[in-house]
Amino acid sequence: MFWWHLIRWLHLLSMGFFVGGQLMLAAVVVPTLRGGDNREAIRSVARRFGVGSAVAIVVLVITGSLMASHYHRWGDGDLQVKLGLVVLVGLLIGWHARKPELHVLEGLVFLLSLAIVWLGIAIAHF
């Protein structure tokens, strides 16, 4: 039982980093540093968050796969929608990395991330 609690904890911690980091960037960092000569500072923060996000996503995929297998959830409709949104978020992140000036992508990634969290709660409390 300890290992499944640890796996779920890692999953939730990684989700908190990914989604919470997006909220922090959108609500605090970008508005504070926008304008003036702060473009490089914003880019630096975004790059560091990107590295942390990459690690978080790897942990989310591994722990999520382990839990889906352990709890026999691969056929669950909510999980299928969640996985589809995860793929869409991944594509949007890749697009945003190539076109950072398309700020609407940031908003879409954040909104879809919130939907993924919602579905995760639905799956966990089935």
For each residue, the residues with C-beta under 8 A, 3 or more apart:
1: 4 5
2: 5 6
3: 6 7
4: 1 7 8 67 70
5: 1 2 8 9
6: 2 3 9 10
7: 3 4 10 11 63 66 67
8: 4 5 11 12 63 67
9: 5 6 12 13
10: 6 7 13 14 59 63
11: 7 8 14 15 59 60 63 64 67
12: 8 9 15 16
13: 9 10 16 17 59
14: 10 11 17 18 55 56 57 59 60 63
15: 11 12 18 19 56 60 117 120
16: 12 13 19 20
17: 13 14 20 21 52 53 56
18: 14 15 21 22 53 56 57 60 113
19: 15 16 22 23 110 113 114 117
20: 16 17 23 24
21: 17 18 24 25 49 52 53
22: 18 19 25 26 106 109 110 113
23: 19 20 26 27 110
24: 20 21 27 28 29
25: 21 22 28 29 30 45 46 49 106
26: 22 23 29 30 106 107 110
27: 23 24 31
28: 24 25 31 32
29: 24 25 26 32 33 42 45
30: 25 26 33 34 42
31: 27 28 34
32: 28 29
33: 29 30 38 41 42 45
34: 30 31 38 42
35: 38
36:
37: 40
38: 33 34 35 41 42
39: 42 43
40: 37 43 44
41: 33 38 44 45
42: 29 30 33 34 38 39 45 46
43: 39 40 46 47 100
44: 40 41 47 48
45: 25 29 33 41 42 48 49
46: 25 42 43 49 50 100
47: 43 44 50 51
48: 44 45 51 52
49: 21 25 45 46 52 53
50: 46 47 53 54 97
51: 47 48 54 55
52: 17 21 48 49 55 56
53: 17 18 21 49 50 56 57 93
54: 50 51 57 58
55: 14 51 52 58 59
56: 14 15 17 18 52 53 59 60
57: 14 18 53 54 60 61 90
58: 54 55 61 62
59: 10 11 13 14 55 56 62 63
60: 11 14 15 18 56 57 63 64
61: 57 58 64 65
62: 58 59 65 66
63: 7 8 10 11 14 59 60 66 67
64: 11 60 61 67 68
65: 61 62 68 69
66: 7 62 63 69 70
67: 4 7 8 11 63 64 70 71 73
68: 64 65 71 73 74 79
69: 65 66 72 74
70: 4 66 67
71: 67 68
72: 69 75
73: 67 68 76 79 123
74: 68 69 79
75: 72 79
76: 73 79 80 123 126
77: 80 81
78: 81 82 119 122 123
79: 68 73 74 75 76 82 83 119 123
80: 76 77 83 84
81: 77 78 84 85 119
82: 78 79 85 86 116 119 120 123
83: 79 80 86 87
84: 80 81 87 88
85: 81 82 88 89 112 115 116 119
86: 82 83 89 90 116
87: 83 84 90 91
88: 84 85 91 92 112
89: 85 86 92 93 109 112 113 116
90: 57 86 87 93 94
91: 87 88 94 95
92: 88 89 95 96 105 108 109 112
93: 53 89 90 96 97 109
94: 90 91 97 98
95: 91 92 98 99 102 105
96: 92 93 99 100 102 105 106 109
97: 50 93 94 100
98: 94 95
99: 95 96 102 105
100: 43 46 96 97
101:
102: 95 96 99 105
103: 106 107
104: 107 108
105: 92 95 96 99 102 108 109
106: 22 25 26 96 103 109 110
107: 26 103 104 110 111
108: 92 104 105 111 112
109: 22 89 92 93 96 105 106 112 113
110: 19 22 23 26 106 107 113 114
111: 107 108 114 115
112: 85 88 89 92 108 109 115 116
113: 18 19 22 89 109 110 116 117
114: 19 110 111 117 118
115: 85 111 112 118 119
116: 82 85 86 89 112 113 119 120
117: 15 19 113 114 120 121
118: 114 115 121 122
119: 78 79 81 82 85 115 116 122 123
120: 15 82 116 117 123 124
121: 117 118 124 125
122: 78 118 119 125 126
123: 73 76 78 79 82 119 120 126
124: 120 121
125: 121 122
126: 76 122 123
